[in-house]
Amino acid sequence: MASTPTEVRDTADLDTARRRRTTPPGAGLRTPVAAEVTVLRPAAADGDGTLRAATTVVIDEREPVFPGHYPGLPIFPGVCVIECVHLSCLAATPPGAGRQALEAVESARFLSPVFPGDRLDIDLVWSGEPPALRSTARVRTARGEAARVRVRFRPLEAS
């Protein structure tokens, strides 16, 4: 069965309010995910000094990846779950970290499918010190844990 290429949408195509909430100014990101990231809790140290943040992303049935993934049983692709974690990290970067760029996906484990209409609750735990920042994310839906993802960032050069 031939697959349909995933449409990549430039964040400039999104309305201004959505872009403002999901993308740091000037990031110039291209992303296959149109969903809006909402920061529930900005990155801050908890009682034991661990830097934590929380975001949420609602997966709309009109996401551009659904028509080809899979007809009759739409499932949000794992790479798009990783992108939701990436965008969440950019929206909830630790204070003083400056602008960051994704350097690597160190690990990803998908535990259950994500469907149209699901709300992803993403809990981030930041580690390291700038410039070597890492984030470990736990992604949950109403049905339980959907994924665990660990990503590494590098600082963006000042322009």
C-alpha positions as semicolon CSV with decimal commas, in nm:
position;residue;x (nm);y (nm);z (nm)
1;M;0,000;0,000;0,000
2;A;0,145;0,336;-0,104
3;S;0,159;0,596;0,167
4;T;0,076;0,961;0,124
5;P;0,362;1,197;0,214
6;T;0,303;1,391;0,533
7;E;0,237;1,759;0,468
8;V;0,482;1,979;0,655
9;R;0,326;2,305;0,761
10;D;0,530;2,614;0,826
11;T;0,431;2,770;1,157
12;A;0,380;3,095;0,963
13;D;0,063;2,930;0,825
14;L;-0,085;2,915;1,174
15;D;-0,279;3,205;1,315
16;T;-0,079;3,456;1,517
17;A;-0,220;3,360;1,857
18;R;-0,144;2,993;1,806
19;R;0,208;3,065;1,680
20;R;0,273;3,294;1,977
21;R;0,171;3,022;2,222
22;T;0,358;2,735;2,057
23;T;0,675;2,881;1,912
24;P;0,932;3,112;2,068
25;P;0,972;3,433;1,865
26;G;1,200;3,395;1,568
27;A;1,238;3,018;1,599
28;G;1,140;2,967;1,234
29;L;1,022;2,612;1,296
30;R;0,871;2,384;1,036
31;T;0,650;2,123;1,196
32;P;0,409;1,850;1,083
33;V;0,192;1,921;1,390
34;A;-0,072;2,195;1,376
35;A;-0,190;2,142;1,735
36;E;-0,152;2,418;1,991
37;V;0,073;2,367;2,293
38;T;-0,063;2,518;2,612
39;V;0,177;2,558;2,905
40;L;0,002;2,453;3,225
41;R;0,305;2,494;3,449
42;P;0,623;2,678;3,336
43;A;0,958;2,519;3,416
44;A;1,033;2,571;3,784
45;A;1,206;2,381;4,061
46;D;0,982;2,170;4,282
47;G;1,042;2,092;4,652
48;D;1,340;1,867;4,584
49;G;1,499;2,105;4,330
50;T;1,393;1,912;4,018
51;L;1,301;2,138;3,726
52;R;0,952;2,040;3,610
53;A;0,703;2,178;3,360
54;A;0,367;2,064;3,223
55;T;0,191;2,126;2,894
56;T;-0,115;2,000;2,715
57;V;-0,182;1,944;2,345
58;V;-0,523;1,858;2,199
59;I;-0,498;1,642;1,888
60;D;-0,759;1,770;1,644
61;E;-0,915;1,531;1,395
62;R;-0,810;1,779;1,123
63;E;-0,437;1,726;1,184
64;P;-0,276;1,704;0,838
65;V;-0,118;1,363;0,913
66;F;-0,446;1,177;0,966
67;P;-0,566;1,124;0,606
68;G;-0,272;0,895;0,530
69;H;-0,219;0,746;0,875
70;Y;-0,434;0,522;0,860
71;P;-0,753;0,541;0,652
72;G;-1,042;0,401;0,855
73;L;-0,841;0,397;1,180
74;P;-0,657;0,728;1,226
75;I;-0,360;0,706;1,462
76;F;-0,136;1,001;1,547
77;P;0,215;0,897;1,435
78;G;0,486;0,850;1,697
79;V;0,707;1,108;1,527
80;C;0,425;1,360;1,580
81;V;0,408;1,268;1,950
82;I;0,783;1,340;1,965
83;E;0,717;1,673;1,790
84;C;0,455;1,759;2,054
85;V;0,722;1,692;2,320
86;H;0,972;1,905;2,125
87;L;0,727;2,197;2,096
88;S;0,635;2,158;2,464
89;C;1,001;2,180;2,561
90;L;1,045;2,498;2,356
91;A;0,735;2,649;2,517
92;A;0,845;2,557;2,871
93;T;1,225;2,596;2,864
94;P;1,390;2,647;3,205
95;P;1,447;3,008;3,312
96;G;1,776;3,150;3,189
97;A;1,829;2,876;2,929
98;G;1,784;3,112;2,635
99;R;1,672;2,992;2,294
100;Q;1,724;2,621;2,240
101;A;1,727;2,385;1,941
102;L;1,659;2,014;1,942
103;E;1,988;1,830;1,908
104;A;1,880;1,468;1,952
105;V;1,598;1,234;2,042
106;E;1,785;1,012;2,285
107;S;1,502;0,766;2,337
108;A;1,134;0,719;2,262
109;R;0,902;0,447;2,382
110;F;0,543;0,436;2,261
111;L;0,311;0,265;2,506
112;S;-0,036;0,320;2,360
113;P;-0,187;0,484;2,049
114;V;-0,295;0,846;2,024
115;F;-0,622;0,910;1,839
116;P;-0,802;1,217;1,702
117;G;-0,959;1,411;1,988
118;D;-0,709;1,291;2,249
119;R;-0,558;1,542;2,486
120;L;-0,189;1,485;2,551
121;D;-0,081;1,580;2,900
122;I;0,296;1,620;2,884
123;D;0,503;1,626;3,202
124;L;0,859;1,746;3,149
125;V;1,156;1,695;3,381
126;W;1,459;1,903;3,287
127;S;1,815;1,799;3,372
128;G;2,162;1,931;3,305
129;E;2,282;2,287;3,291
130;P;2,291;2,511;2,985
131;P;2,422;2,443;2,730
132;A;2,369;2,067;2,793
133;L;1,995;2,056;2,862
134;R;1,790;1,737;2,850
135;S;1,422;1,678;2,906
136;T;1,247;1,355;2,991
137;A;0,879;1,361;2,901
138;R;0,590;1,142;3,003
139;V;0,297;1,173;2,765
140;R;-0,048;1,069;2,886
141;T;-0,398;1,052;2,741
142;A;-0,723;0,979;2,924
143;R;-0,648;0,608;2,866
144;G;-0,310;0,622;3,041
145;E;0,055;0,662;2,949
146;A;0,109;0,695;2,573
147;A;0,484;0,758;2,548
148;R;0,812;0,832;2,722
149;V;1,056;1,051;2,534
150;R;1,402;1,185;2,622
151;V;1,541;1,474;2,416
152;R;1,861;1,679;2,423
153;F;1,894;2,046;2,331
154;R;2,168;2,285;2,233
155;P;2,162;2,665;2,253
156;L;2,080;2,857;1,939
157;E;2,347;3,101;1,833
158;A;2,249;3,465;1,876
159;S;2,171;3,624;1,542
